[in-house]
Amino acid sequence: MSDCLFCKIVEGEIPSSKVYEDDLILAFNDVAPQAPVHCLIVPKKHMDSLDDTCEEDGAVLAHIMLKIKDIAASLGLENGYRVVINTGEDGMQSVKHLHVHILGKRKMSWPPG
């Protein structure tokens, strides 16, 4: 998607503070962190949101979930962290490219909304 912010970051058109990268995903620090550690994981394939995924996206979705613990460990989140996926307008999704937030290094409150 030529106008997608995260696609431009994946393509290297917009610089980011990379945390992790492989063939399927890119993880980078959020430019407007909501916690002392705030990392985003995006699939390199554009997907608008969780609602835009299908069966053939299962491998990349599983890959993201399995890499979260490794990325969190690399960020020093040994005492826990929160994983968030905002979906759609009511879910406060700000960029229309599926992304997973990893937040940590502070106590999280509940309920989150």
Disulfide bonds with the S-S distance in Angstrom:
none
